[in-house]
Amino acid sequence: MNKKFDLLVFDWDGTLVDSAGAIISSIKNAARDAELPEPSNIAARYVIGLGLREAAECLFPAISPQKFELLSNRYRHHYLALDSKISPFKGVIKIIETLYKKKFLLAVATGKSRAGFDRSLESSGLKNYFHSSRCADETSSKPNPLMLFELMEQFNIEAERTLMIGDTTHDLQMAINARVAGLGVTYGAHSRKNIESLTPFACVDSIMDLSSWLNTNL
Protein backbone atom coordinates (compact mmCIF):
# COMPACT_ATOMS: atom_id res chain seq x y z
CA MET A 1 0.00 0.00 0.00
CA ASN A 2 1.31 3.44 -0.90
CA LYS A 3 2.19 5.76 1.96
CA LYS A 4 -0.02 8.82 2.54
CA PHE A 5 2.88 10.75 4.08
CA ASP A 6 6.65 10.74 3.67
CA LEU A 7 7.72 13.21 6.37
CA LEU A 8 6.46 12.80 9.96
CA VAL A 9 7.22 15.75 12.23
CA PHE A 10 6.76 15.21 15.97
CA ASP A 11 6.52 17.71 18.75
CA TRP A 12 8.72 16.70 21.71
CA ASP A 13 7.40 17.79 25.14
CA GLY A 14 4.03 16.21 25.90
CA THR A 15 3.95 14.24 22.65
CA LEU A 16 6.96 11.93 22.83
CA VAL A 17 8.37 12.85 26.24
CA ASP A 18 6.42 12.99 29.52
CA SER A 19 7.63 16.43 30.58
CA ALA A 20 4.52 18.62 30.94
CA GLY A 21 4.49 18.38 34.73
CA ALA A 22 8.16 19.36 34.99
CA ILE A 23 7.64 22.32 32.67
CA ILE A 24 4.63 23.61 34.63
CA SER A 25 6.46 23.26 37.95
CA SER A 26 9.56 25.00 36.57
CA ILE A 27 7.56 27.90 35.15
CA LYS A 28 5.76 28.48 38.45
CA ASN A 29 8.94 28.24 40.54
CA ALA A 30 10.84 30.53 38.16
CA ALA A 31 8.07 33.13 38.32
CA ARG A 32 8.26 33.15 42.12
CA ASP A 33 12.05 33.46 42.03
CA ALA A 34 11.79 36.40 39.61
CA GLU A 35 9.11 38.04 41.78
CA LEU A 36 6.54 37.80 39.00
CA PRO A 37 2.88 36.80 39.47
CA GLU A 38 2.75 33.01 39.70
CA PRO A 39 0.71 31.70 36.75
CA SER A 40 -2.02 29.15 37.25
CA ASN A 41 -1.48 25.55 36.18
CA ILE A 42 -3.82 26.18 33.25
CA ALA A 43 -1.87 29.24 32.11
CA ALA A 44 1.48 27.48 32.47
CA ARG A 45 0.15 24.43 30.63
CA TYR A 46 -1.09 26.62 27.77
CA VAL A 47 2.40 27.95 26.91
CA ILE A 48 4.01 24.51 26.66
CA GLY A 49 5.36 24.17 23.14
CA LEU A 50 6.22 27.82 22.70
CA GLY A 51 9.77 29.12 22.77
CA LEU A 52 10.82 30.42 26.19
CA ARG A 53 10.63 34.09 25.14
CA GLU A 54 7.21 33.64 23.56
CA ALA A 55 5.97 31.77 26.62
CA ALA A 56 7.23 34.52 28.93
CA GLU A 57 5.64 37.26 26.83
CA CYS A 58 2.35 35.35 26.85
CA LEU A 59 2.36 34.91 30.63
CA PHE A 60 3.89 38.29 31.48
CA PRO A 61 3.09 40.75 28.64
CA ALA A 62 4.99 43.68 30.19
CA ILE A 63 8.09 41.70 31.22
CA SER A 64 11.32 43.72 31.05
CA PRO A 65 14.52 42.38 29.45
CA GLN A 66 16.11 42.12 32.88
CA LYS A 67 13.19 40.17 34.33
CA PHE A 68 13.12 37.90 31.29
CA GLU A 69 16.79 37.07 31.73
CA LEU A 70 16.22 36.25 35.39
CA LEU A 71 13.11 34.23 34.63
CA SER A 72 14.94 32.28 31.92
CA ASN A 73 17.87 31.47 34.18
CA ARG A 74 15.62 30.34 37.02
CA TYR A 75 13.45 28.27 34.68
CA ARG A 76 16.52 26.43 33.40
CA HIS A 77 17.72 25.91 36.97
CA HIS A 78 14.45 24.32 38.05
CA TYR A 79 14.01 22.27 34.88
CA LEU A 80 17.54 20.90 35.02
CA ALA A 81 16.89 19.74 38.57
CA LEU A 82 14.07 17.54 37.20
CA ASP A 83 15.78 16.56 33.96
CA SER A 84 16.96 13.13 35.05
CA LYS A 85 13.37 12.11 35.91
CA ILE A 86 12.00 12.93 32.43
CA SER A 87 11.71 10.16 29.86
CA PRO A 88 9.68 9.19 26.80
CA PHE A 89 6.15 7.95 27.34
CA LYS A 90 6.01 4.18 27.63
CA GLY A 91 5.74 2.72 24.13
CA VAL A 92 7.14 5.74 22.29
CA ILE A 93 10.53 4.21 21.48
CA LYS A 94 8.86 1.22 19.83
CA ILE A 95 6.59 3.51 17.78
CA ILE A 96 9.48 5.62 16.50
CA GLU A 97 11.67 2.58 15.84
CA THR A 98 8.89 0.99 13.79
CA LEU A 99 8.36 4.14 11.71
CA TYR A 100 12.11 4.41 11.12
CA LYS A 101 12.25 0.82 9.88
CA LYS A 102 9.36 1.59 7.52
CA LYS A 103 11.58 4.27 5.91
CA PHE A 104 9.60 7.33 6.94
CA LEU A 105 11.52 10.58 7.27
CA LEU A 106 11.28 11.50 10.96
CA ALA A 107 11.82 14.96 12.43
CA VAL A 108 11.15 16.96 15.58
CA ALA A 109 9.80 20.52 15.81
CA THR A 110 10.08 21.77 19.38
CA GLY A 111 9.83 24.88 21.50
CA LYS A 112 12.97 23.81 23.34
CA SER A 113 16.32 25.49 22.86
CA ARG A 114 18.87 23.58 20.80
CA ALA A 115 20.98 22.87 23.88
CA GLY A 116 17.97 21.65 25.86
CA PHE A 117 16.65 19.50 23.06
CA ASP A 118 20.02 17.90 22.28
CA ARG A 119 20.41 17.01 25.96
CA SER A 120 16.92 15.51 26.10
CA LEU A 121 17.36 13.65 22.81
CA GLU A 122 20.66 12.17 23.98
CA SER A 123 19.10 10.70 27.12
CA SER A 124 15.83 9.59 25.51
CA GLY A 125 16.99 6.56 23.56
CA LEU A 126 15.56 8.12 20.39
CA LYS A 127 18.64 9.88 19.01
CA ASN A 128 19.39 7.40 16.23
CA TYR A 129 15.90 7.50 14.71
CA PHE A 130 15.40 11.16 13.80
CA HIS A 131 16.70 12.58 10.55
CA SER A 132 16.42 16.24 11.51
CA SER A 133 15.01 18.71 14.05
CA ARG A 134 14.19 22.39 14.53
CA CYS A 135 14.27 24.31 17.82
CA ALA A 136 12.69 27.60 18.82
CA ASP A 137 15.99 29.44 19.36
CA GLU A 138 17.28 28.75 15.84
CA THR A 139 14.15 29.57 13.84
CA SER A 140 10.67 31.01 14.54
CA SER A 141 8.59 29.68 17.41
CA LYS A 142 5.28 27.91 16.93
CA PRO A 143 2.70 28.62 15.60
CA ASN A 144 4.82 30.30 12.91
CA PRO A 145 5.16 27.66 10.16
CA LEU A 146 8.87 28.26 9.51
CA MET A 147 9.99 25.09 11.32
CA LEU A 148 7.86 22.99 8.99
CA PHE A 149 8.82 24.97 5.91
CA GLU A 150 12.51 24.44 6.69
CA LEU A 151 12.08 20.71 7.25
CA MET A 152 10.06 20.26 4.08
CA GLU A 153 12.67 22.19 2.12
CA GLN A 154 15.50 20.17 3.64
CA PHE A 155 13.98 16.89 2.46
CA ASN A 156 12.26 18.26 -0.66
CA ILE A 157 8.89 17.03 0.62
CA GLU A 158 5.64 18.76 -0.32
CA ALA A 159 3.10 19.91 2.25
CA GLU A 160 0.52 17.28 1.29
CA ARG A 161 3.11 14.56 2.05
CA THR A 162 3.87 15.93 5.54
CA LEU A 163 2.15 15.14 8.86
CA MET A 164 2.64 17.19 12.05
CA ILE A 165 1.97 15.31 15.30
CA GLY A 166 1.58 17.27 18.52
CA ASP A 167 -0.23 17.74 21.83
CA THR A 168 -0.95 21.49 21.72
CA THR A 169 -2.94 23.97 19.73
CA HIS A 170 0.39 25.63 18.90
CA ASP A 171 1.44 22.47 17.03
CA LEU A 172 -1.82 22.21 15.14
CA GLN A 173 -1.97 25.92 14.32
CA MET A 174 1.56 25.63 12.94
CA ALA A 175 0.37 22.74 10.78
CA ILE A 176 -2.55 24.82 9.53
CA ASN A 177 -0.24 27.74 8.80
CA ALA A 178 2.07 25.45 6.81
CA ARG A 179 -0.89 23.76 5.09
CA VAL A 180 0.10 20.32 6.29
CA ALA A 181 -2.05 17.69 8.00
CA GLY A 182 -2.10 17.72 11.79
CA LEU A 183 -2.55 14.77 14.15
CA GLY A 184 -3.50 15.80 17.68
CA VAL A 185 -2.73 13.80 20.82
CA THR A 186 -4.68 14.54 24.00
CA TYR A 187 -2.48 12.87 26.65
CA GLY A 188 -0.08 15.85 26.81
CA ALA A 189 -0.52 19.55 27.56
CA HIS A 190 -3.77 20.67 25.90
CA SER A 191 -7.28 19.28 26.18
CA ARG A 192 -9.14 17.32 23.52
CA LYS A 193 -11.68 20.16 23.31
CA ASN A 194 -9.01 22.73 22.50
CA ILE A 195 -7.21 20.43 20.08
CA GLU A 196 -10.42 19.49 18.28
CA SER A 197 -11.26 23.19 17.87
CA LEU A 198 -8.54 23.28 15.20
CA THR A 199 -10.08 20.34 13.31
CA PRO A 200 -6.98 18.13 13.05
CA PHE A 201 -6.71 15.33 10.51
CA ALA A 202 -7.26 12.99 13.47
CA CYS A 203 -7.10 13.01 17.28
CA VAL A 204 -5.93 10.22 19.61
CA ASP A 205 -6.09 9.86 23.39
CA SER A 206 -3.20 7.57 24.35
CA ILE A 207 0.14 6.19 23.20
CA MET A 208 -1.62 2.92 22.38
CA ASP A 209 -4.14 4.81 20.24
CA LEU A 210 -1.31 6.73 18.55
CA SER A 211 0.48 3.50 17.70
CA SER A 212 -2.71 1.97 16.32
CA TRP A 213 -3.55 5.06 14.26
CA LEU A 214 -0.07 5.28 12.75
CA ASN A 215 -0.03 1.57 11.91
CA THR A 216 -3.46 1.77 10.28
CA ASN A 217 -3.43 5.11 8.48
CA LEU A 218 0.09 5.77 7.19
N, C-alpha and C positions, 0 to 999 in steps of 0.2 A: 504494500500500500504506500502511495506517495505521501511524503510528509507535508503537513499544512504549514509548518514553520521551519526555518533553518537556524535562526538566531533566537536563543532563549536568554532573556536578561532578567536576573533576579535582584530584588532588593536584598539587603543583608540583615539588618536588625529587625527582629520581629517576623521575618519571613523564613530565613534559614537558621538564624541564631537566636536563642532564647535570652534576649538582652533587654527587653522593654522595662522590666522591673528595675534593673540596674540603672538604666538611663533616667527613669523618673526619679529615683532616689538621689542620683547624682545632681540632677537639675535642682531639686528642692534644697539639698544641702548646700550647693554652690550659691544659690540665691541668698540663703541665710548668711553665709560667710561674707558675701558682698554687700550685705545690708540692703538687699532689694526685697520687695514683697514676695513672700513665698507663694509660688503658683499652686493651684489645686492639682490633684492627680489627673483630672480630666484635661486641664490646660497643658500640663507637662506631657501627657500622653499624646496630645494633638500634634506637638512639634516634632515628635520622633520621625526621622526620615529627612528632615531639613538639615542643611548645613548649620554649624554652630552659630554663626553670625545671624543667619536668617531666623533660627529658633529664638535667639536672644531678642532680636528686634520684634518678633511676634509677641513674646511674653512681656517685654519691657520696651515699649515703643520709643520712649524718650531716653534710653540708656546712653550714657556718655562713653567716649572711647576709653577712658580710664576705667570706668565700671565694667565695660565689656572685657577688657583685658583681665581684670581681676576675676570676673565671673568665669571666663574661659579657663584660667589657670586652676581655679578651685574645682570646676567641673572635671577637668582632666585628673586632678588629684583624687577626687572621690571615685571616679570611674575606674581608674587604675587600681584602686584598692579592692575593687570587685572583679577585676578582669579575669583572675584565675578561676572564678566560679562560673564564668559564662562559656557556654558550649552550644553546638548545633542542637536543634530539636531532635529528639530520638527519631530515627528513620531518615533524616535528611541526607546523610552521607550515602546511603544506599540509593536514594532517588537520584542524586547528582552523578554517582558512579554509573548508574544504568543509562542515564541520558548521554553521558560522555561516551560510553561504549556503543551507543546507537549513532554516534557521529554528529550529534548536534553541536553547533557552536554555542558555548556557554560563557556568559559574562555577568558581571555584577555592576549595578549602579547604586551607589550608596551616599548617604549624607555624611558619612564619616570622613575624617581627614585621611590623606594617603598614609601617614604614619600609623594612625589608629587602625585603619583597615588592614594594612600589611601585617601588623602585629596579630590582629584577630584571625586573619586568614592563615597565618603560619601555625597557630595553635589549634585550628579547627579540624584539621584532617582533610580539608577540601582543596588545599593549595594546588594540587596536581591536576585538577579537573577543569579549572576555568581558563579560558583562552585570553580574556582581557577583563579590565575593570575601569570604572570611572568614579572619582571621589569628588566631594563638594568643594574641596579647596584647590582643585586643579581645573575645574570647569564651572559651569553655572549650576546652582542648587536646584533641586526639584521645587516646583513643577515645571521649571524651564525645560524644554525638550532637548537641550544641547547634549546631555549625556548620551541619549539614544541616537541622536544624529551622528555623533562622533563614532559610536560603536558600529552603526550601520555603514558608515563610510569606511571605517577600518576594514570591515569584512566584505564590503561591496554587496550588502544585503538590502533588499528593498523593504519598505515599511510593511507591506502586506505579508512579508515572510518573517516578521519579527513579533515576538510575544514578550510583553513585560509582565512580570509576576511580582506582586507586592502586597503588603498588609496595610497600606495607608492610602488615604485619598490623594496624597501628594504623588505617590507612585502612579495611580490611575489617571490623575490629571496630566501628569507628564506623558503618559501613553497617549491620551487624547490629543495633547498638543503636538505630539510627534506623528499622529495618525497611525499608530500601531495598536494591535489588540492588547487588551489588558486582562489579566487573570487576578482576581482579588482573593486573598486568604484572610479569614476572620479570626484566626487564633493569635494574632499579634497585637498591634497597637490600636487600630481603629475598629469600630463596630461594624457588623454586617449592614446595618441600616445606612450608615454613612458611606460604606463602600458601594452598596447597591445603588445609592443615589447617583453614581457616576456611570451606571449601566455598563459594567465590565462584560467582556466576552463570556466570562463564567465566574463563579464565586464558590469557594470551598471552605469547609469549616474545621478541617483537621489535617495533620500530616498524612494520615491514611487516605483521606479524601483527595488530597493533592496528588499523592502517588497514583491512585486509581484514575484520576482525571487525566494525568499526563500519559499514563499507559494506554488509555482508551482513545484520546482525542488528538494526539500528535502524530 
